[in-house]
Amino acid sequence: MTEKQNAFPKTLQAAVVYFANPDNALDFMISLRWPNGIACPHCTSDRYTFISTRLTWQCLSCKKTFTVKLGTVMEDSPIGLDKWLCATWMIVNAKNGISSYEIARSLGITQKSAWFLAHRIRLAMQTGTFEKLGGDGHTVEADETFIRGAARFMHKNKRAEKISSKTGFVGKVAVMGLLERCDEGSRVRCKVIAGRRKDIIHEAVRDDVKEGSELHTDDLGSCRGLDEYVHKVVDHAVKYVEGNVHTNGLENFWSLLKRCIKGTYVSVEPFHLFRYLDEQSFRFNARKVTDQIRFLAVSQMIIGRRVTYKQLTGELG
């Protein structure tokens, strides 16, 4: 291991000190952005000149300028690399999340900037894959939950207007979760769904679970009929565990997710809920590694992803 690798931070306090040095922050981003040597993102030429006063490069072939942020979630951001990298460290390693107000206070930026920055980092935490769960003797738990307030907390007039079913849920968003039990640590995958009708639940399971896998669910009627799986059911009206048949792994994840949303973020708009699911899923799946490894994993996923403020606020068109 080189001296530079030895010096790489392992804690938040060390990260703040390390990335406060502009050379360290820039070198780290260059190693991520161009691991095989700097090349113009416009024409791929490796002929360039560096303008140190502006921390930009000018391509000698196409004459266009570019920065290390180009082609990453940081693109067009005036916030310095030191703050971006420290914010990434905080978000990926905060078990219960960290609010935009706390990020703003810690970094000395506005809450609006912190909110935008946090959502862009959540985009980097999105680990979409076509690989299905299950198979190889792995058991998959499937369960759904609802996020946001219940009808009983609303004024009776509002409640009468908005209740659309006998469940007591109002203004809530349905979320489907799947958890694969593994010896090296369970991994979870979850997404927003349109409701818990049978066709919706079946589609969500079939999209992400291999046929023939052992599937554990509760006794919800919408889960019945998944005959392409070794489907085992536990009736929560009677018991929560029967042998190794249970959904307690997912119940634990729901508890962490709701603690994060209610305790830290307080209010999450349905439009953005999937981003918070990505954030919590990433941290859960990477819970057995160090803060440094989680930070490096997300840092490597900032490239080729971008979301604008208008996209986040729904102001397109």
DAQUI-V656907 format. One line per field, one symbol per residue. ss: DSSP state (@ for helix, = for strand, . for the rest). psi: psi as a letter, one per 20 degrees, with the letter a starting at -180 (. if undefined). burial: + if it has 24 or more other C-alpha atoms within 12 Angstrom, else -. Layout:
BEGIN
ss=???
psi=???
burial=???
END
This chain:
BEGIN
ss=..@@@@@....@@@@@@@@..@@@@@@@@@@@@..............====....====.....==.....=........@@@@@@@@@@@@@......@@@@@@@@...@@@@@@@@@@@@@@........=.=..==========..=@@@..@@@@@@@......=...========......=======....@@@@@@@@@@@=....=====..@@@......=====.......=..=..@@@@@@@@@@@@@@@@@@....@@@@@@@@@@@@@@@@.....@@@@@@@@@...=.....@@@@@....
psi=prhhhhipqirgghggggihohhggghghghggmhjqpqpigjjqjorqpnhhjlrqppigijqqqriipjriipjpipqhghghhgggggijohjrprhhhggghikrqhghhgggghhhhhhiomqqipqrarkjpqpppqqrppaqqhiiqqhghghhipjrjiipqkqppppqppppqhipqqqpqqpriakqghgggggghhipqqiqppprakphiiqjmijrnopqpoiigripocjorkhghhgghggghhgghhgigppphhihhhhggghgghghkhirrgghgghghhijipjpqprhhhhjkkq.
burial=-------++--+--++-++----+++++++-+++---++++------+--------+++-----+++++++++++-+-++++++++++++++++++++++++++--+-----+++++++++++++++----+++---++++++++++++-+-----------------+++++++++++++----++++++++-++----++-+++-++++-++++++++--++-+--++++++----------+++++++-++-+++-++--++--+-+-++++++++++++++++---++-++++++++++-+++-+--+-----
END
